[in-house]
Amino acid sequence: MRLVLLLLLALQAPAPQPAAADPFAALRDQWTRDLHAKRIDDSLAQYAPDGDFISDAGRTHGMGALRQLFQTITTTFDSDLTFSSHRVEVSGDLACDCGPWTETVVTRATGKTQHMAGDYLTVYRRERAANGNAVWLIVEQMWTGGELKE
């Protein structure tokens, strides 16, 4: 009788739900592809006009400064960057995505290779695009880390 009761309870228990898909995976992957392909305008299209990029080198604020940063990076380095998102949180029109990153950077002028790693935090804000659709744009992107010591 106990076995039957346990079986009935087990059958009535709700099935485990699959984990929700990462809503920012496509944005993160597109950002990485744009950087790798040196598509500066496509990279900048993912930022809000008042967006910031923050690293150990300091804060870069606004489209003009972000454009200069991306031009410097893409003319100086070739990059193979990978994000590994550990947490995505959404609250209304704000969202954050964070986790570790790894990157192999090759200095174009010298061919010197560096293996880099650290952590990132990207804050998104949902805004209305010109066509009326809601889009997520980067308002803060923060990186820590540096070269891996061998």
Beta strands, then each sheet from edge to edge (+ up, - down):
strand 1: 47-55
strand 2: 58-61
strand 3: 77-83
strand 4: 87-91
strand 5: 94-107
strand 6: 113-128
strand 7: 134-147
sheet 1: 2+ 1- 7- 6+ 5- 3+
sheet 2: 2+ 1- 7- 6+ 5- 4+
end
